[in-house]
Amino acid sequence: MAGDTDTSNTDTSNDHIDLAQYRKLVKQFIDMRRYSTALFWAEKVAVLSGQEPRDVYYQAQCMFLLGEFHRAAHTIQHYHLEKTSLPCFNLLLESLYAAKEFNDAANIIQAVDVDAMSTSIAQPPQDAATFESNSVFGGEECNRNELIASIYLMKGKIYEALDNRGMAMDFYVQALHKSIYCFEALEALVQHEMLMAWEEFELMHHLPLAQQSSESDAKFILKLYESRLKKYYELISARNAEEISPIVNPDVLKYIKEFTVRVQQTCSTDSQQFPKPNPSRVPVTPAQFMSPAQKVLEDLKAPSFSLQTSLSRASSMIEATQRSMVFDASNRRGSVEQELDTVMTLNDCLTRVQRSTDLMAAEAEKCFYDCDYKQCLKILNDLLKIDPFHNNALTIQIACLVENGDFNRLFYVAHKLVDRYPDKAISWYAVGCYYDMIGKSDPARRYLSKATSLDRLYGPAWLAYGHSFANENEHEQAMAAYFKATQLMRGCHLPLLYIGVECGLTKNLELAEKFFLQAMTIAPMDVYVLHELGVIKYEYEYYEGAATIFQCTVDIVKQRAKTNNEEISSRWEPLFINLGHSLRRIHKYEEALHNFQYALLLKPQTATTYTAMGFINALQGNLDEAIELFHKSLALNRDCIVTSTILKNCIEDLMDDNATINEICSKALREVTESIAASSRQLLNADKLNGVKTNLRFEEEEEQSNSNSNSNSNSNSDSNMVVEMSFDN
């Protein structure tokens, strides 16, 4: 027995275990998504290697992939690798973020100096063992910037979850500067509406493309990234004469420029207000009621984020971690076969990439903001055949279906999303939009609230949630939802637009105008903002300014419809109505009547339009046509008190007119004369008839008398005849 034992011990001492082979197995199992098996062997490799950082990293990564986030974070912290290894620190932040331990993650961010670790990688120490613990695993130094960018990205996500959006935006900008390929950072900035439109363009201008890519790659990346930017922004100050084609009247452009200058003055000085409110028209509103709106305006004046500061900080850090990705011609010639298979010309690349679902979604979004909903749905149908669950495309599709009122299609889309993705906010957002469209506000609010609870950063759900209250004139609740959307969508003009609408409905015109002007600084040529600003001008009794703004909006709408090769939608009928009333106020009756007629073409058989046209005719003195139009209006809406009152006044005015009275009297005299003449003719005819009847009676009596005398005096009659005959002779 003892000899057998010695032999076995001798054999064991001569055997070897290759940890590299097991490490390859762990990676293979991860690639095959067999995470439990990978974790089993990763834990054994970590024990055998004495908890080397790379082995502990793969062990924690397997736990993360299995959804055991707390376990993965504890494993890294147990061996204190978050302060010595960049990959472990990055994985720790991802684990705490996935476990929703945001405060713990923020504390670790403040305790660990990532820049110091990054510097130690750039300048490795003499101790190889220490360098191995600090470097990127496997000696992949080319991935260092991507790893640092990933850490900054996770920092941004964590601070955004803590509602510190200023810090979050700063870290996202840093991540994008560390690696221009870090698309998630750009997506967070753009999709969450963190940047203003001009800030997005400035960020694109300052990306270190030349330092991290070749010239061709820089053009390709810029093309892709620009497709993600805002589609409704146009820099007015940069427009030249050839680019003003969407605006028919050049004076309108000057008018909008003045708005932009004045809103900047408003933001800088509280005392300057444009325009001055009319005290007789604007009721006094309690200050405490509108204090949240005032706070939003103050936050817009003094933002917590400065893009220039972030860009300056990022530029100063480029030199320490600069990595050139310029592709050398000599390196390209290293493998001819690889070059033939993978290298493409820039033009061919830009042509093929147009078929990308992301670029198709960007084109559909542009059509949506241009009000070309028909083309937008066409692009979306082609896109969703390729990728039926493209998140951005589905958001645009839901908005398009709501605009077109296609609730049957929206019901199908919402039902499909809830079946397949019940844990996504967009699914319940679609359900809430459907119920809001069919007029059921209570279930709409319930489902939209669920969408915001699943993803409280999902801005469209907050906007729709506010709409569900606004539809029932619950202004305070609607504005509360819009205020939340404003915090989440700093670079979007829609929350500001809707807050302004609610302020206008509560008759706080001064505050409403401030919000509209603030929205115009983000989207100067947005037709909805221009229209609502014109309404406020009308309420202020600045009718000439209101007519100018409405005319500008009409010109843009007509130009877009012409560009899209389609008719003007009926949704713009209120725009032409408002323009007509503004023109009526400045006594341009013919132009006003023309716009009312155009509105009637968009929506026929509208009682209010007939009333407006009748009023114009009444002002022009065409009382007959006015009365006819008022009767048409009352035929469609007999309970309209305004129409009935104006009709009564028109009839009274018509009766008070001397010419009308003379005409009525002349007509009455003619009718009396004609009636008398008709009566005389009837009497004469009656007399003639009576005379005929008398003669007939006399003739009958004579005949009767003659017949009676003939029987008695036949002889007499014969003698008489003889006598007469003799007399004639």
C-alpha positions in Angstrom: 0.0 0.0 0.0 2.8 2.3 0.8 4.4 1.6 -2.5 1.2 2.4 -4.3 0.9 5.7 -2.5 4.4 6.8 -3.3 3.8 6.0 -7.0 0.7 8.0 -7.1 2.4 11.0 -5.5 5.2 10.8 -7.9 2.9 10.7 -10.9 0.9 13.7 -9.6 4.1 15.8 -9.1 5.0 15.3 -12.8 1.5 16.5 -14.1 0.8 20.1 -15.0 -2.4 22.2 -15.3 -2.4 24.8 -18.0 -4.5 27.8 -16.7 -4.4 29.4 -20.1 -6.4 26.6 -21.5 -9.1 27.0 -18.8 -9.1 30.7 -19.4 -9.9 30.1 -23.1 -12.7 27.7 -22.0 -14.2 30.4 -19.8 -14.2 32.9 -22.8 -15.7 30.2 -25.1 -18.5 29.4 -22.6 -19.2 33.2 -22.3 -19.4 33.5 -26.1 -21.8 30.5 -26.2 -23.9 32.1 -23.4 -23.4 29.2 -21.1 -22.8 31.5 -18.2 -23.2 29.0 -15.3 -20.6 26.7 -16.8 -18.3 29.7 -17.4 -18.8 30.8 -13.8 -17.9 27.4 -12.4 -14.6 27.2 -14.2 -13.8 30.9 -13.8 -14.1 30.6 -10.0 -11.7 27.6 -10.1 -9.2 29.5 -12.3 -9.3 32.5 -9.9 -8.5 30.2 -6.9 -5.7 28.4 -8.7 -4.1 31.7 -9.9 -4.2 33.3 -6.5 -7.0 35.7 -7.4 -5.2 37.4 -10.2 -7.2 40.5 -11.3 -8.1 39.2 -14.7 -9.4 35.9 -13.3 -11.4 37.7 -10.7 -12.7 40.0 -13.4 -14.0 37.1 -15.5 -15.5 35.5 -12.4 -17.4 38.7 -11.6 -18.4 39.1 -15.2 -20.0 35.7 -15.3 -22.0 36.7 -12.2 -23.0 39.9 -13.9 -24.2 38.0 -17.0 -26.3 35.7 -14.7 -28.0 38.7 -13.2 -26.3 38.4 -9.8 -25.3 42.0 -9.7 -24.7 42.4 -5.9 -22.6 39.2 -5.9 -20.4 40.5 -8.7 -19.9 43.9 -7.0 -19.0 42.2 -3.7 -16.5 39.9 -5.4 -14.6 42.9 -6.9 -14.8 44.9 -3.6 -13.7 41.9 -1.5 -10.3 41.8 -3.3 -10.1 45.7 -3.5 -9.6 45.6 -7.2 -11.7 48.8 -7.9 -8.7 50.9 -6.9 -6.1 49.0 -8.9 -7.8 47.8 -12.1 -9.7 49.8 -14.6 -11.7 46.8 -16.0 -12.8 45.8 -12.5 -13.7 49.4 -11.6 -15.8 49.6 -14.7 -17.6 46.3 -14.0 -18.2 47.4 -10.4 -20.0 50.5 -11.6 -22.0 48.5 -14.1 -23.0 46.0 -11.4 -24.1 48.7 -8.9 -26.0 50.6 -11.6 -27.8 47.4 -12.7 -28.6 46.7 -9.0 -29.9 50.3 -8.6 -27.4 51.0 -5.9 -26.8 54.5 -7.2 -25.7 56.1 -4.0 -23.1 53.4 -3.3 -21.9 53.8 -6.9 -21.6 57.6 -6.5 -19.5 57.1 -3.3 -17.1 54.8 -5.1 -16.8 57.3 -8.0 -15.7 60.0 -5.5 -13.3 57.7 -3.7 -11.5 56.3 -6.8 -9.2 58.4 -8.9 -9.6 57.1 -12.4 -7.2 59.6 -13.9 -4.4 58.3 -11.6 -5.0 54.8 -12.8 -5.1 55.9 -16.4 -1.8 57.7 -15.9 -0.2 54.6 -14.4 -1.2 52.6 -17.5 0.2 55.3 -19.8 3.5 55.2 -17.8 3.9 51.7 -16.5 6.1 51.1 -13.5 9.2 48.9 -13.4 7.4 46.2 -11.4 5.8 43.9 -14.0 3.4 42.4 -11.5 2.1 45.8 -10.5 1.7 46.8 -14.1 -0.3 43.7 -14.9 -2.8 44.6 -12.2 -3.2 48.1 -13.5 -3.2 47.5 -17.3 -5.8 46.3 -19.6 -5.9 42.6 -19.5 -4.1 40.6 -22.2 -1.8 43.6 -23.1 -4.5 45.2 -25.3 -3.3 48.7 -24.9 -5.3 49.9 -27.9 -8.5 49.4 -26.0 -7.5 51.7 -23.1 -9.4 54.7 -24.3 -12.5 52.7 -24.9 -12.3 51.4 -21.3 -11.8 54.9 -19.9 -14.7 56.1 -22.0 -16.9 53.2 -20.7 -16.1 54.3 -17.1 -17.1 57.9 -17.9 -20.2 56.6 -19.5 -21.2 54.6 -16.4 -20.5 57.7 -14.3 -22.9 59.7 -16.5 -25.6 57.0 -16.1 -25.2 56.9 -12.4 -25.4 60.7 -11.9 -28.4 60.8 -14.3 -30.2 58.2 -12.2 -29.5 60.5 -9.2 -31.1 63.4 -11.1 -27.8 65.3 -11.2 -28.1 65.9 -14.9 -25.4 68.6 -15.0 -22.7 66.1 -13.9 -24.2 63.4 -16.1 -24.0 65.6 -19.2 -20.4 66.5 -18.3 -19.4 62.8 -18.0 -21.1 61.9 -21.3 -19.2 64.6 -23.1 -15.9 63.3 -21.5 -16.8 59.8 -22.6 -17.3 60.9 -26.2 -14.0 62.7 -26.2 -12.2 59.7 -24.8 -13.5 57.6 -27.6 -15.4 58.9 -30.6 -16.8 55.4 -31.0 -18.6 55.6 -27.7 -22.1 55.9 -29.3 -23.9 55.3 -26.0 -22.7 58.6 -24.7 -24.0 60.4 -27.7 -27.2 58.5 -27.6 -27.7 59.5 -24.0 -27.1 63.2 -24.8 -29.4 63.2 -27.8 -32.1 60.7 -26.9 -32.6 62.3 -23.5 -32.7 65.8 -25.0 -29.8 67.0 -22.7 -28.3 69.4 -25.2 -29.7 72.4 -27.1 -29.6 72.1 -30.8 -26.7 74.5 -31.2 -24.8 72.6 -28.4 -25.2 69.4 -30.4 -23.7 71.0 -33.5 -20.9 72.5 -31.4 -20.1 69.1 -29.9 -19.9 67.6 -33.3 -17.5 70.3 -34.3 -15.2 69.7 -31.4 -15.0 65.9 -31.6 -11.4 64.7 -31.8 -12.0 62.9 -35.1 -8.6 63.7 -36.6 -6.8 62.4 -33.5 -8.7 59.1 -33.3 -9.5 58.2 -36.8 -8.5 58.6 -40.4 -10.0 61.3 -42.7 -12.3 58.9 -44.4 -13.5 57.4 -41.1 -14.0 60.9 -39.7 -16.4 61.8 -42.5 -18.2 58.5 -42.1 -18.6 58.8 -38.3 -19.7 62.5 -38.7 -22.4 61.4 -41.2 -23.7 58.8 -38.8 -23.7 61.0 -35.7 -25.3 64.0 -37.5 -28.2 61.8 -38.4 -29.0 61.5 -34.7 -29.2 65.2 -34.0 -32.3 67.3 -33.9 -34.4 67.5 -37.1 -36.4 70.7 -36.3 -33.6 73.2 -35.7 -32.5 75.8 -38.2 -30.0 78.4 -37.4 -31.6 81.6 -38.6 -28.6 83.8 -38.3 -26.7 81.5 -40.7 -29.3 81.5 -43.4 -28.5 83.4 -46.6 -30.8 84.6 -49.3 -30.8 81.3 -51.2 -31.8 79.4 -48.1 -34.9 81.4 -47.3 -37.1 79.5 -49.7 -39.4 78.1 -47.0 -40.3 81.6 -46.0 -42.3 83.4 -48.6 -42.1 86.8 -47.0 -38.5 88.0 -46.2 -39.9 90.4 -43.6 -41.1 87.5 -41.6 -37.6 86.2 -41.2 -36.6 89.6 -39.8 -39.6 89.5 -37.4 -38.4 86.1 -36.0 -34.9 87.3 -35.6 -36.2 90.1 -33.5 -38.0 87.6 -31.4 -34.7 85.7 -30.8 -32.9 88.9 -29.8 -35.6 90.0 -27.4 -36.0 86.6 -25.7 -32.2 86.7 -25.1 -32.7 90.1 -23.5 -35.6 88.7 -21.4 -33.4 85.8 -20.2 -30.6 88.3 -19.2 -32.7 91.0 -17.6 -35.9 90.3 -15.6 -37.1 93.9 -16.1 -37.2 93.7 -19.9 -40.4 92.0 -21.1 -41.7 91.7 -24.6 -44.4 92.8 -25.2 -45.8 94.8 -22.3 -48.9 93.2 -20.9 -52.2 94.9 -21.2 -53.5 95.4 -17.6 -57.1 95.6 -18.7 -56.9 92.3 -20.5 -54.7 90.2 -18.2 -56.2 89.1 -14.9 -54.1 89.0 -11.8 -52.8 85.6 -11.1 -51.6 84.5 -7.6 -47.8 84.4 -7.5 -47.7 81.1 -5.6 -49.8 79.4 -8.3 -47.2 80.1 -11.1 -44.1 79.7 -8.9 -43.1 76.4 -10.5 -43.3 77.9 -13.9 -41.1 80.8 -12.8 -38.7 78.3 -11.4 -38.4 76.6 -14.7 -37.7 79.9 -16.4 -35.0 80.7 -13.8 -33.4 77.3 -14.4 -33.3 77.9 -18.1 -31.6 81.2 -17.5 -28.9 79.7 -15.3 -28.3 76.1 -16.5 -26.3 73.7 -14.4 -24.3 72.5 -17.4 -21.9 74.4 -19.5 -20.8 72.7 -22.7 -17.8 75.0 -23.1 -16.5 74.0 -19.7 -16.9 70.3 -20.5 -15.2 70.7 -23.9 -12.3 72.6 -22.4 -11.8 70.0 -19.8 -12.0 67.2 -22.4 -9.5 69.0 -24.6 -7.0 69.4 -21.8 -7.1 65.7 -21.1 -6.6 64.5 -24.7 -2.8 64.8 -24.6 -2.5 62.5 -21.6 -4.5 59.7 -23.2 -4.2 60.5 -26.9 -4.4 57.5 -29.2 -4.0 57.9 -32.9 -6.2 55.6 -35.0 -5.0 56.9 -38.3 -4.7 54.0 -40.7 -1.3 54.0 -42.3 -0.9 52.9 -45.9 1.9 50.6 -44.9 -0.3 48.9 -42.4 -3.0 48.5 -44.9 -0.7 46.6 -47.3 0.1 44.0 -44.6 -2.7 41.7 -45.8 -3.9 42.1 -49.4 -6.7 39.6 -48.9 -8.0 41.4 -45.8 -8.0 44.7 -47.7 -10.0 43.3 -50.6 -12.6 41.8 -48.2 -13.0 44.7 -45.7 -11.8 48.0 -47.2 -14.5 50.0 -49.0 -14.5 53.4 -50.7 -16.1 56.2 -48.8 -18.7 56.9 -51.4 -19.7 53.2 -51.6 -19.9 53.1 -47.8 -22.1 56.2 -47.6 -24.4 54.8 -50.2 -24.8 51.5 -48.5 -25.2 52.9 -45.0 -28.4 54.7 -46.2 -30.1 51.2 -45.8 -29.2 51.2 -42.2 -32.2 51.0 -39.9 -30.8 53.8 -37.7 -30.5 56.2 -40.7 -34.0 55.2 -41.9 -35.4 56.1 -38.5 -33.6 59.4 -38.6 -35.1 60.2 -42.0 -38.5 59.2 -40.8 -38.1 61.5 -37.8 -37.2 64.4 -40.1 -40.3 63.8 -42.1 -42.3 63.7 -38.9 -41.1 67.2 -37.8 -41.7 68.4 -41.4 -45.3 67.3 -41.0 -44.9 64.9 -43.9 -46.7 62.0 -42.1 -47.4 60.1 -45.2 -43.8 59.8 -46.2 -42.9 59.1 -42.6 -45.2 56.1 -42.3 -43.9 54.8 -45.7 -40.3 54.9 -44.4 -41.3 53.3 -41.1 -43.2 50.5 -42.8 -40.1 49.6 -44.8 -37.9 49.9 -41.7 -40.2 47.8 -39.5 -40.2 45.0 -42.0 -36.4 44.7 -41.4 -36.5 45.3 -37.6 -40.1 45.1 -36.2 -39.0 46.3 -32.7 -36.6 49.2 -33.5 -37.1 51.4 -30.4 -36.7 54.8 -32.1 -38.8 53.8 -35.1 -41.6 52.5 -32.8 -41.7 55.8 -30.9 -42.0 57.8 -34.1 -44.7 55.3 -35.4 -46.8 55.8 -32.3 -46.6 59.6 -32.7 -47.5 59.4 -36.4 -50.5 57.2 -35.7 -51.7 59.6 -33.0 -51.4 62.5 -35.4 -53.3 60.6 -38.1 -56.0 59.4 -35.6 -55.4 55.7 -36.7 -56.4 54.2 -33.4 -57.0 50.7 -34.9 -53.4 50.5 -36.0 -52.2 51.9 -32.7 -54.2 49.3 -30.8 -52.4 46.6 -32.8 -49.0 48.1 -32.2 -49.6 48.5 -28.5 -50.9 45.0 -28.2 -47.9 43.5 -29.9 -45.5 45.5 -27.8 -47.1 44.5 -24.5 -47.1 40.9 -25.5 -43.4 40.9 -26.3 -41.9 43.6 -24.1 -44.1 44.0 -21.0 -41.2 45.5 -19.0 -40.4 48.3 -21.5 -41.8 51.8 -21.0 -42.6 52.2 -24.7 -45.1 49.3 -24.6 -47.3 51.0 -21.9 -46.7 54.4 -23.5 -48.4 53.0 -26.7 -51.3 51.7 -24.6 -51.7 55.0 -22.8 -51.7 56.9 -26.1 -54.4 54.6 -27.5 -56.7 55.1 -24.5 -56.1 58.9 -24.6 -56.9 58.9 -28.3 -60.3 57.2 -27.8 -61.2 59.6 -25.0 -60.7 57.4 -21.9 -58.5 59.5 -19.7 -58.4 57.4 -16.6 -56.9 54.2 -18.1 -54.6 56.4 -20.2 -53.2 58.0 -17.1 -52.8 54.7 -15.4 -50.8 53.1 -18.2 -48.8 56.3 -18.9 -47.9 56.4 -15.2 -46.7 52.8 -15.4 -44.5 53.8 -18.4 -42.9 56.6 -16.4 -42.3 54.2 -13.4 -40.6 51.7 -15.7 -38.4 54.4 -17.2 -38.6 57.7 -15.5 -36.3 59.3 -18.1 -38.7 58.5 -20.9 -39.8 62.0 -21.9 -42.6 61.2 -24.4 -44.5 59.3 -21.7 -44.4 62.4 -19.5 -45.7 64.6 -22.3 -48.5 62.2 -23.0 -49.3 62.0 -19.3 -49.6 65.8 -19.3 -51.9 65.7 -22.3 -54.3 63.3 -20.5 -54.9 66.0 -17.9 -54.9 68.9 -20.4 -57.7 67.2 -22.3 -60.0 67.5 -19.3 -58.9 71.1 -18.5 -56.9 70.0 -15.4 -54.3 72.6 -15.9 -52.3 72.2 -12.7 -51.8 68.5 -13.1 -50.9 68.9 -16.7 -48.3 71.6 -16.0 -46.8 69.4 -13.3 -46.2 66.7 -15.8 -44.8 69.2 -18.3 -42.5 70.6 -15.7 -41.0 67.1 -15.1 -40.6 66.7 -18.9 -38.8 70.0 -19.0 -36.3 68.7 -16.5 -35.8 65.5 -18.5 -35.8 67.1 -22.0 -33.6 70.2 -21.6 -32.9 70.5 -25.3 -36.5 69.9 -26.5 -39.0 72.7 -27.2 -42.2 70.7 -26.7 -42.4 70.8 -22.9 -42.0 74.6 -23.1 -44.6 74.8 -25.8 -47.2 72.9 -23.8 -46.5 74.8 -20.6 -47.1 78.0 -22.5 -50.4 76.7 -23.8 -51.5 75.8 -20.3 -50.5 79.3 -19.1 -52.5 80.8 -21.9 -55.5 78.8 -21.0 -55.3 80.0 -17.4 -55.1 83.6 -18.8 -51.5 84.1 -17.6 -50.5 85.6 -21.0 -47.3 87.2 -19.9 -45.8 83.9 -18.6 -47.2 82.0 -21.6 -45.4 84.4 -24.0 -42.1 83.9 -22.1 -42.4 80.1 -22.6 -43.2 80.4 -26.2 -40.2 82.7 -26.8 -38.0 80.3 -24.9 -39.3 77.5 -27.1 -38.5 79.6 -30.2 -34.8 79.8 -29.2 -34.7 76.0 -29.5 -36.9 75.6 -32.5 -37.2 79.0 -34.3 -39.2 77.7 -37.3 -41.6 75.3 -35.5 -45.0 76.1 -36.8 -46.8 75.1 -33.6 -44.8 77.5 -31.5 -45.4 80.3 -34.0 -49.1 79.6 -34.1 -49.4 79.6 -30.3 -47.3 82.8 -30.1 -49.7 84.4 -32.6 -52.6 83.4 -30.3 -51.0 85.2 -27.4 -50.5 88.3 -29.6 -54.2 88.2 -30.5 -55.1 87.9 -26.8 -52.9 90.9 -26.1 -54.9 92.8 -28.9 -51.7 93.2 -30.9 -53.6 92.2 -34.0 -51.1 93.4 -36.6 -48.3 91.3 -34.9 -50.6 88.4 -34.6 -51.5 88.6 -38.3 -47.8 88.7 -39.2 -47.0 85.6 -37.2 -50.0 83.7 -38.5 -49.2 84.7 -42.1 -45.6 83.4 -41.5 -47.0 80.1 -40.2 -49.3 79.8 -43.2 -46.4 80.4 -45.6 -44.3 77.7 -43.9 -47.2 75.2 -44.0 -48.0 75.9 -47.6 -44.3 75.6 -48.6 -43.9 72.3 -46.7 -47.1 70.9 -48.3 -45.8 71.9 -51.8 -42.4 70.4 -51.0 -44.0 67.1 -49.8 -46.3 67.2 -52.9 -49.5 66.9 -50.9 -52.5 68.9 -50.0 -52.6 71.0 -46.8 -53.9 68.9 -43.9 -57.2 69.7 -42.3 -55.4 70.0 -39.0 -54.4 73.5 -40.0 -57.9 74.8 -40.3 -57.7 76.7 -37.0 -54.6 78.5 -38.3 -56.5 79.9 -41.2 -59.4 80.8 -38.9 -57.1 82.7 -36.6 -55.4 84.5 -39.5 -58.8 85.5 -40.8 -59.9 87.0 -37.4 -56.6 88.8 -37.1 -57.0 90.3 -40.6 -60.6 91.2 -39.7 -59.4 93.1 -36.7 -57.1 95.3 -38.8 -59.9 95.8 -41.3 -58.5 93.7 -44.2 -61.9 92.2 -44.9 -61.2 90.7 -48.3 -58.1 88.9 -47.1 -59.9 87.7 -44.0 -62.8 86.4 -46.1 -60.3 84.5 -48.4 -58.8 82.8 -45.4 -62.2 81.8 -44.0 -63.1 80.3 -47.4 -59.8 78.4 -47.4 -60.6 77.1 -43.9 -64.0 76.0 -45.1 -62.3 74.0 -47.9 -60.2 72.2 -45.3 -63.2 71.4 -43.1 -66.6 71.8 -44.9 -69.8 72.3 -43.0 -68.3 74.1 -40.0 -70.7 76.3 -38.3 -68.2 78.7 -36.8 -66.6 79.3 -40.2 -70.0 80.2 -41.7 -70.5 82.6 -38.8 -67.1 84.3 -39.3 -67.8 84.7 -43.0 -71.3 86.1 -42.3 -69.8 88.6 -39.9 -67.3 89.8 -42.5 -70.1 90.3 -45.0 -72.1 92.1 -42.4 -69.2 94.5 -41.7 -68.9 95.1 -45.5 -72.6 95.9 -45.6 -73.6 92.8 -47.5 -76.5 92.0 -45.1 -78.3 89.7 -47.4 -75.3 87.4 -47.9 -74.5 87.7 -44.2 -78.0 86.6 -43.2 -77.8 83.7 -45.6 -74.5 82.6 -44.1 -75.9 82.9 -40.6 -78.8 80.7 -41.5 -76.3 78.1 -42.8 -74.5 78.3 -39.6 -77.6 77.9 -37.5 -78.7 74.9 -39.7 -75.5 73.2 -38.5 -75.6 74.5 -34.9 -79.0 75.9 -33.9 -77.9 76.5 -30.3 -75.2 79.0 -31.1 -76.2 82.2 -29.2 -73.5 84.3 -30.9 -74.8 83.5 -34.4 -78.4 84.1 -33.3 -77.6 87.4 -31.8 -75.7 88.7 -34.8 -78.4 87.4 -37.1 -81.0 89.3 -35.1 -78.9 92.5 -35.3 -78.4 92.1 -39.0 -82.1 91.7 -39.6 -82.8 94.8 -37.4 -80.2 96.8 -39.3 -81.7 95.6 -42.6 -85.1 96.8 -41.4 -83.7 100.2 -40.3 -82.2 100.9 -43.7 -84.2 103.5 -45.7 -83.4 101.9 -49.0 -84.5 98.6 -47.6 -87.7 100.1 -46.3 -88.4 101.8 -49.7 -87.7 98.6 -51.4 -90.0 96.7 -49.1 -92.7 99.3 -49.5 -92.4 99.4 -53.2 -92.5 95.7 -53.3 -95.6 95.7 -51.0 -97.3 98.3 -53.2 -96.5 96.3 -56.2 -98.0 93.3 -54.5 -101.1 95.3 -53.5 -101.6 96.7 -56.9 -101.2 93.3 -58.5 -103.7 91.9 -56.0 -106.2 94.7 -56.7 -105.8 94.2 -60.4 -106.3 90.5 -60.0 -109.4 91.1 -57.9 -110.8 93.6 -60.5 -110.2 91.1 -63.3 -112.0 88.5 -61.2 -115.0 90.9 -60.7 -115.2 91.8 -64.4 -115.1 88.2 -65.3 -117.8 87.5 -62.8 -120.1 90.3 -64.2 -119.7 89.0 -67.7 -120.5 85.5 -66.5 -123.6 86.8 -64.7 -124.7 88.7 -67.9 -124.4 85.5 -69.9 -126.4 83.7 -67.4 -129.2 86.4 -67.5 -129.5 86.3 -71.3 -129.6 82.6 -71.2 -132.4 82.8 -68.6 -134.4 85.3 -70.7 -134.0 83.2 -73.8 -135.2 80.1 -71.9 -138.3 82.0 -70.6 -139.0 83.3 -74.1 -138.8 79.9 -75.5 -141.1 78.6 -72.9 -143.7 81.3 -73.5 -143.5 80.8 -77.2 -144.1 77.1 -76.8 -147.2 77.7 -74.7 -148.7 80.2 -77.1 -148.2 77.9 -80.1 -150.6 75.3 -78.9 -153.4 77.8 -78.4 -153.2 80.1 -81.3 -152.2 78.1 -84.4 -154.8 79.9 -86.5 -153.7 83.3 -85.4 -150.2 82.5 -86.3 -151.4 81.4 -89.8 -153.4 84.5 -90.4 -150.6 86.6 -89.3 -148.5 84.9 -91.8 -151.0 85.6 -94.5 -151.2 89.2 -93.4 -147.5 89.5 -93.3 -147.2 88.1 -96.6 -150.0 90.2 -98.0 -148.4 93.2 -96.3 -145.1 92.4 -98.0 -146.7 92.3 -101.2 
